[in-house]
Each structure stands twice: as C-alpha cells, then as structure tokens.
C-alpha cells in the first residue's frame, strides 16, 4: 500500500534515465552553432529548402543547446534523442531524393511516459501519439525532448517530486512559471525553435511572461482531472517570435486543409487597456494592484501604439471579481479530491489545506483582518453538489454574455492590452501563498478568449520602485495579498533583486479570433521596436551584457 511505501526508487530511475540520455551530448556554448539557434522557424525552413542546412545539423545544434539549458535550469524530463536523430536523417534523405520539404516545419508521444510529475504515472509509456504530436510530425517536426511542469499542473511554478524544480534562466532565485514552465525556460535559452504547452488559468501565458479552446486538438493530452470541463484546458504554441507562433498555428489550428489566413492590418486599430483587475465591493478596488514594472509595461505599449497611429482607450473590466471566484469555485467542485488522488507516496509540491481550514481562514480574513476581497475567494473553494456545480456553470456563461455586451460591443475594441500578473516574476515558493496572482490570466480562461504574451521591457530599479501610490492608493486591493507582495520584511516585489528580468503584457481578443490576435501581436511587436532585446539569441546577449 502506498501510504507505507516510497517513490524514491522511481524518482531515481527516471532521473538516471534522463542523465544517461544526455551524458554524451556535447554542451557546445562556444557560439559555433549560434546561426542555427538564432534562426526563427521560418528561417530554418528556408535555409534547409535552399540546401544550405540539413535537418541533422539543425537538430544537433538544438540538442546541444537543450542539454546546456538543462544544466542551468533543470527544464527537461523525457529525452528522445535516438528517434529524433533517426527522423532527421529520414527527412534529409527524403529531401535529397525529392527536393521537396515534408511540411512547413521540417523542425501523449508513443513509447514515452506522460507522468505529469506523479511517480505513480511513471513507467507507463503512451501507446499512441496525442493528436497534436501527429499534426506536428506530419508537418515535418522533429520532437526530441519533453519539458517539466508542476505537480497537478495547477500552479504557476514548475516543481514536482519526480523531476525536481525548474528555475528561471535569467535568475535562479525565481521560478520559470507554470505549468508550461520547462518549455518556457528551454525556449528562453534557445534550446528549442518552438514548442507547445497547455493553459487552464495562465499556464502558457505566465511561463512565457516569466521566461520569454478548441482550435488545437486536445485528444491524447493527459491531465490530473479527466472529464473536467468547467474551465477547459487548451493547447497553444510557444515560440521566440510572433512569426514562429504563426508557423505553428498554421499547422495546428483546426482541421487539416482549412485556410486559416493570418490577416494583415493597414488601418488604425482600437485597443482597450487597463493596468490592474478591479474588484467591485462598496467601491472600486484592485484585486491586486499591479506593480510599477507591470504597470509601466502596459503604459509603454499604449504610448508606442499611439505613436504608430492606433487608438488606445482605458477601461474597467466589468465585475472582475466574478470570473476569478467562479474559477476557484468550479475547479474545487470535488474539493480537489480527484486532482490529489494521483499523489500516492509523493509529497505535495503545493499546499492544499482542508475545507474546514479554508473556511476558518476566510472568516478570520474578513472578520479580523478586514480582507473581504481574498476571503470571498477562499470561501468558495469547497466541495459542492451537482446542483451547485450546474449553477456555477450557468453563472460562468452569463458572465461571458455580459462581458461581450459591456466590453466588446460597447467599445468595439480590436484587442485588449493588460498585465500578465501583478508581478513581473515570482520567487520560488511564492505560489504557495500567492496563487491568487493568477487572477489576471484566469479571467480570460473563464471567458474562453484567445490571449498571447509579448515581452515589452525589463525590470529597472530606477523606474520601478514603489511609491506612495502602492502604500496609500488609489486602487489598492487585498490587504493580505498586497501586504506580502509589497510590504513586510521580505516582500515578493523587489525590483533590485529582479533587475533585468522580462516584463510582459497580455494581448486579448474575442473568441475564435486566434488568427487576428497573432496579427495584432505582430502589430504591437513592430510598434514596440524589434531592437528591445528579445527573441532568438536574447538570453546569450543579455548574459554577455552583464559579464
């Protein structure tokens, strides 16, 4: 029985397998392979098509870099170098014979575990590929590694008992985000040309910000709560440039053969923007007031867009406490029983307290600490009956309708610009007590709207210090959360410690407008300027500038 057993043998076995797979890889960081690593997906395809590069050359460069990235961040899990090299040789042979690429890339996996960080799920390799893997392979992709995620995939850090903790490539004291954190760390260090992750509350947007529904098939993807559809998890592309995201999206969006054109805009666009998520109590609060760095990123984007001739209008999200509390209520409908049932002998990577403790804590928060904002959220995280679940789903759908009417229809925005979170980065362990920081991304999962992330700037202690505005207001939020984030002996927000780390924004669109958002991301990227120090080669350039 697992209560009296240990996961140590499984953990050691899996980590030894990974070490053996990487043992003979040359971690070439000399710059001899930099041309491959700094190329976008489209550039790689073009160079192979011209006969200047081969798939094997490109793959070996990324294998070496992935191994190097792993030594710095612990980002890799399953390593598939043998099949990857065989596939690269086959692609090269096919191209040599036909002079035609297999597909537009030429860049659950059969025979490999999908453990999700649970030792009980190890040593149970998949018997067939997930749909998205087949789509990528059909397009000529080469898949050579899988990357780390948090235990349960329900946290925006990246640590689990099987594979350990993945760190931020820019600062090892900070998390790389989650749940797709390992992929983000690998991409940030040019260990991959592109990747795929999943998102139920910010699991794509948060890690891409920390380190750089229905449109993509989810068949064959594995998660800790099968059958849960209250808030749908979605798959999405991750890359080092907007152009790379476009390439992956063309391959994976919808059914094969459908024309999913990425539009181009010649006329003026209308953007809505806000710097914090407001909470309506007796009067307007911020749920968590965005830090100076995150606020600056939004405002610098607005300024750049206006300079480029676009219209930007500040607005307030309607009843913005509702989607976050709905998310907390719906995802806790069984008291987290199913999610935690897979732990077996594994220690919990994130704290999950009992319903009684949460109810008591909510009462103390509101009664003695005056924090109704956070108390309301904690109070809804309890097990519910099926009738209550139905009501929550109905409330979710009603909020979607109100949001469309009071935002999209009222203002006629093309897109919304917003912070990814109140903090630019989170130190390791910060998610334990401050998971509510995800409220800024969760709102768009509840609304089921497409959102992408772009880096705007880096944390600058000379510009991003706290002022009286973060002490006396206006717009302060939860006293408990902001007390730990901005005040106290060791606040989470420390622009000196986080100096130089990326600060991202979210770019949001209406449902089914993924292609439009990709095009708008390109517009925003151009307005901000391509010389701001992000994209392929950015990690090396930044580290060299610090040397």
Buried (B, 14 or more C-beta within 10 A) or exposed (E): EEEEEEBEEBBEBBBEBBEEBBEEBEBBBEEEBBBBBBBBBBBBBBBBBEEEBBBBBBBBBBBBBBBBBBEBBBBBBBBBBEBBBEBBBEBBEBBEEEEEBBBBBBBBBBEBBBBBBBBBBBEEEBEEBBBBBBBBBEBBBBBBBBBBBBBBBBBBBBBBBBBBBBBBBBBEEBBBBBBBBBBBBBBBBBBBBBBBBBBBBBBBBBBBBBBBBBBBBBEBBBBBBEEBEBBEBBBBBBBBBBBBBBBBBBBBBBEEEEEBEBEEEEEEBEBBBBBBBBBBEEEEBBBBBBBBBBBBBBBBBBEBBEEBEBEBEEBBBBBBBBBBBBBBBBBBBBBBEBBBEBBBBBEEBBEBEEEEEBBEBBEEBBEEBEBBBBBBBBBBBBEBEEEEBEEBBEBBEEBBEEBBEBBBEEBEBBBBBBBBBBBBBBBBBBBEEBBBBBBBBBBBBBBBBBBBBBBBBBBBBEEBEBEEEBEEEEBBBBBBBBEBBBEEEEEBBBBEBBBBBBBBBBBBBBBEBBBBBBBBBBBBBEBBEEEBBBBBBBBBEBBEEEE
